[in-house]
Amino acid sequence: MFEKTPIEFYSDAEDLENKEIPLLLGWSRELVLIFKEAMTNALKHSNATEVHLNLKLEVSSFVFTLADNGVGMDEDGRAGSVGLKSMRNRIKSLGGTIYFEKLEQGTQVRLIVPIPKTVKEFEI
């Protein structure tokens, strides 16, 4: 998404290297759509030069963070955007939580998604 833009994109998923973790039906689609919206917002609205995606596996949840070093999200934009409402609805359907945080420089979107019991049975 950032390939032909001046924005540098970085990703880190060390906790998930060499691990196959099955997701419940439909989860990967919902997660991809949430991050597609978050990355589109960073691309279109942030005026950022860097975007960082971090995926982390905790004991009972996945934590996904997308942060940019742009202008930050204003309070009004947080409430009214159709895209942000869609992200909230999607994460709610997964039983997770989404946080939008204005940083000193930029915005951070953090998703916390509980690992379903059926997935916990696999060795993580």
KAPE-V360344 format. One record per residue. N is the residue number from 0. RES is the residue in one small letter. D_LAST is the distance of its C-alpha to the last C-alpha in Angstrom with 2 decimals. Layout:
n=<N & N>
res=<RES & RES>
d_last=<D_LAST & D_LAST>
This chain:
n=<0 & 1 & 2 & 3 & 4 & 5 & 6 & 7 & 8 & 9 & 10 & 11 & 12 & 13 & 14 & 15 & 16 & 17 & 18 & 19 & 20 & 21 & 22 & 23 & 24 & 25 & 26 & 27 & 28 & 29 & 30 & 31 & 32 & 33 & 34 & 35 & 36 & 37 & 38 & 39 & 40 & 41 & 42 & 43 & 44 & 45 & 46 & 47 & 48 & 49 & 50 & 51 & 52 & 53 & 54 & 55 & 56 & 57 & 58 & 59 & 60 & 61 & 62 & 63 & 64 & 65 & 66 & 67 & 68 & 69 & 70 & 71 & 72 & 73 & 74 & 75 & 76 & 77 & 78 & 79 & 80 & 81 & 82 & 83 & 84 & 85 & 86 & 87 & 88 & 89 & 90 & 91 & 92 & 93 & 94 & 95 & 96 & 97 & 98 & 99 & 100 & 101 & 102 & 103 & 104 & 105 & 106 & 107 & 108 & 109 & 110 & 111 & 112 & 113 & 114 & 115 & 116 & 117 & 118 & 119 & 120 & 121 & 122 & 123>
res=<m & f & e & k & t & p & i & e & f & y & s & d & a & e & d & l & e & n & k & e & i & p & l & l & l & g & w & s & r & e & l & v & l & i & f & k & e & a & m & t & n & a & l & k & h & s & n & a & t & e & v & h & l & n & l & k & l & e & v & s & s & f & v & f & t & l & a & d & n & g & v & g & m & d & e & d & g & r & a & g & s & v & g & l & k & s & m & r & n & r & i & k & s & l & g & g & t & i & y & f & e & k & l & e & q & g & t & q & v & r & l & i & v & p & i & p & k & t & v & k & e & f & e & i>
d_last=<29.86 & 31.14 & 32.34 & 36.03 & 36.16 & 36.86 & 33.46 & 30.98 & 27.38 & 24.46 & 20.72 & 17.80 & 14.10 & 13.27 & 9.90 & 8.96 & 11.05 & 10.47 & 7.22 & 8.14 & 7.00 & 9.96 & 12.15 & 14.94 & 18.34 & 20.04 & 17.32 & 17.34 & 21.15 & 21.38 & 19.19 & 21.23 & 24.42 & 23.66 & 23.09 & 26.01 & 28.17 & 27.02 & 27.66 & 30.95 & 32.01 & 31.35 & 33.29 & 36.19 & 36.69 & 35.32 & 37.60 & 34.69 & 34.62 & 30.86 & 27.76 & 24.30 & 21.01 & 17.89 & 14.37 & 12.04 & 8.66 & 9.61 & 8.74 & 10.02 & 11.00 & 11.32 & 14.43 & 16.70 & 19.97 & 23.03 & 25.93 & 29.36 & 32.34 & 34.91 & 37.39 & 35.02 & 34.94 & 37.94 & 37.87 & 39.87 & 37.58 & 34.60 & 36.20 & 38.02 & 36.04 & 35.25 & 32.22 & 30.83 & 31.55 & 29.71 & 26.62 & 26.86 & 27.30 & 24.37 & 21.89 & 23.56 & 22.98 & 19.18 & 19.67 & 19.03 & 21.40 & 23.11 & 25.13 & 27.93 & 29.18 & 32.29 & 31.85 & 34.78 & 34.69 & 32.74 & 30.27 & 26.59 & 24.67 & 21.44 & 19.19 & 16.84 & 15.07 & 13.46 & 10.37 & 12.28 & 12.07 & 11.98 & 8.73 & 7.17 & 8.42 & 6.07 & 3.80 & 0.00>
